[in-house]
């Protein structure tokens, strides 16, 4: 299985994952210290008594987090080859509209961008960041993961996942996002700064797909996941700065419970 940015060996993938360990203590971003996330009453966290192991009991609407049988993320190891169709991607430049809240940095996408798969069109509505990555590949997580959230004509959810690994390659799109970071629990809207997520995608668009859930409460199921096989290499500095904003916001690996992971290969 190719894990490159655009091709990275399994060994180098694991090395970059191990090197992420020093980032766990990162608490600085350009311009000042990172404030601790402020949780609302009934809120949830990634650690402690309100962490992932307890999400299902915090609120009634979070029940699936504890009892769901098709939860995400998962470890991608045993896959079933299939003649999956190519992704037909039509992403355009969007106005920079960033939302920052506890454990989350999200860009809200202007209407008009979409992807098509199996003849179905899904509009891109937003994307956000997870450090380290949430899905693992034969036990190894990427250094960061971007989730592109889409909706079909009837509101059918699809999430396209981009794994990223640290290196020395500057990404202009990621840099532009970092130049427009909102204050804590705030928003930034900059119509003069355009962003196109197309330039964060890997050149090799091969992927895995499976049925799963949101990776944060309320852990809604029946979500189609499309996970790129090959990571994008970006700079360590950029990963550190994203991590300073969102913290450790990766949910633990969930049981597969017999689900099939399809791979778009013969």
Residue pairs with C-beta under 8 A, 6 or more apart in sequence:
1 10
1 137
1 138
1 229
2 8
2 204
2 206
2 229
2 230
3 9
3 10
3 13
3 137
3 229
3 230
3 231
4 204
4 230
4 231
5 164
5 165
5 167
5 169
5 202
5 230
5 231
5 232
5 233
6 202
6 203
6 204
6 230
7 204
7 230
8 16
8 165
8 230
8 231
8 233
10 138
10 140
13 137
13 140
13 142
13 165
13 231
14 140
16 142
16 143
16 165
16 166
16 167
17 132
17 140
17 141
17 142
17 143
17 165
19 143
19 166
20 131
20 132
20 143
20 166
20 239
23 131
23 143
23 239
23 240
23 243
24 248
26 34
26 240
26 243
26 244
27 33
27 34
27 244
28 34
28 244
29 181
29 241
29 244
29 245
30 178
30 241
34 244
34 245
34 247
35 184
37 45
37 102
37 103
37 247
38 102
38 184
38 185
39 45
39 50
39 102
42 58
42 59
43 50
43 58
43 102
44 50
44 51
44 54
44 55
44 58
44 62
44 216
44 217
45 51
45 103
46 52
46 103
46 247
46 248
46 249
46 250
46 251
47 248
50 58
52 65
52 251
52 252
55 62
55 65
55 66
55 217
55 219
56 62
56 63
56 64
56 65
56 66
56 67
56 219
57 66
58 217
59 217
59 218
61 217
61 218
62 217
62 218
62 219
64 71
64 213
64 218
64 219
64 220
64 221
65 71
65 217
65 218
65 219
68 213
68 219
68 221
69 221
69 257
70 211
70 212
70 213
70 221
70 222
70 257
70 259
71 212
71 213
71 219
71 221
71 254
71 255
72 134
72 135
72 212
72 213
72 214
72 215
72 223
72 225
72 251
72 254
73 134
73 135
73 136
73 212
73 215
73 250
73 251
73 253
73 254
74 135
74 136
74 210
74 212
74 253
74 254
74 255
74 256
74 259
74 261
75 135
75 136
75 137
75 138
75 139
75 253
75 256
76 135
76 136
76 137
76 138
76 208
76 227
76 261
77 137
77 138
77 139
78 261
79 208
79 261
79 262
79 263
80 260
80 261
80 262
80 263
81 262
81 263
81 265
81 266
82 262
82 263
82 264
82 265
83 264
83 266
84 207
84 209
84 262
84 263
84 264
85 117
85 118
85 264
86 205
86 264
87 115
87 116
87 117
87 160
87 205
87 207
87 226
88 115
88 116
88 117
89 115
89 198
89 201
89 205
90 113
90 114
90 115
90 116
91 113
91 114
91 115
91 124
91 196
91 197
91 198
92 110
92 112
92 113
92 196
93 194
93 195
93 196
94 107
94 109
94 110
94 113
94 194
94 195
94 196
94 197
95 110
95 189
95 190
95 191
95 193
95 194
95 195
96 107
96 176
96 177
96 180
96 188
96 189
96 190
96 191
96 193
96 194
96 195
97 107
97 108
97 110
97 187
97 188
97 189
98 105
98 106
98 107
98 108
98 177
98 180
98 181
98 182
98 187
98 188
98 189
99 105
99 106
99 107
99 108
99 182
99 187
100 106
100 181
100 182
100 183
100 184
100 185
100 186
100 187
100 245
101 185
102 185
103 216
103 246
103 247
103 249
104 128
104 246
104 249
105 128
105 129
105 177
105 181
105 242
105 245
105 246
106 126
106 127
106 128
107 126
107 127
107 128
107 177
107 195
107 197
108 125
108 126
109 124
109 125
109 126
109 127
109 197
111 123
113 123
113 124
113 197
114 121
114 122
114 123
114 124
114 150
115 121
115 122
115 124
115 150
115 158
115 160
116 122
117 158
117 226
120 152
120 153
120 156
121 152
121 153
122 150
122 151
122 152
122 156
122 158
123 150
123 151
123 152
124 148
124 149
124 150
124 197
125 149
125 150
125 151
126 148
126 149
127 146
127 147
127 148
127 149
127 197
128 146
128 147
128 149
129 144
129 145
129 146
129 147
129 242
129 245
129 246
129 249
130 144
130 145
130 146
130 147
130 215
130 246
130 249
130 250
131 143
131 144
131 145
131 239
131 242
131 243
131 246
131 247
131 248
131 249
131 250
132 141
132 142
132 143
132 144
132 145
132 248
132 250
133 141
133 142
133 143
133 144
133 145
133 163
133 164
133 250
134 141
134 145
134 161
134 215
134 250
134 251
135 141
135 142
135 145
135 161
135 163
135 227
136 253
137 163
141 250
142 163
142 164
142 165
142 231
143 164
143 165
143 166
143 239
144 163
144 164
144 165
144 166
144 234
144 239
144 242
144 243
145 161
145 162
145 163
145 164
145 250
146 161
146 162
146 164
146 197
146 200
147 159
147 160
147 161
147 162
147 215
148 159
148 160
148 161
148 162
148 197
149 157
149 159
150 157
150 158
150 159
150 160
151 157
151 158
152 158
156 224
157 220
157 222
157 223
157 224
158 223
158 224
158 225
158 226
159 223
159 224
159 225
159 226
160 226
160 228
161 225
161 226
161 227
161 228
162 200
162 201
162 202
162 228
162 231
162 232
163 227
163 228
163 230
163 231
163 232
164 231
164 232
164 233
164 234
164 239
165 231
165 232
165 233
165 234
166 233
166 234
166 235
166 236
166 239
167 233
167 234
167 235
167 236
168 235
168 236
169 233
169 234
169 235
170 234
170 235
170 238
171 199
171 200
171 232
171 234
171 235
171 238
172 199
173 195
173 196
173 197
173 199
173 200
174 200
174 234
174 238
174 242
175 238
176 193
176 195
177 195
178 238
178 241
178 242
179 193
180 188
180 190
180 193
181 188
181 245
182 188
200 232
201 228
201 232
202 228
202 230
202 231
202 232
203 230
204 228
204 229
204 230
205 228
206 228
206 229
206 230
206 263
206 264
206 265
207 226
207 227
207 228
207 229
207 263
207 264
208 225
208 226
208 227
208 229
208 261
208 262
208 263
208 264
209 224
209 225
209 226
209 227
209 261
209 262
209 264
210 225
210 227
210 259
210 260
210 261
210 262
211 221
211 222
211 223
211 224
211 225
211 259
212 221
212 223
212 225
212 259
213 219
213 220
213 221
213 222
213 223
213 254
214 220
214 223
215 250
215 251
216 249
216 251
229 263
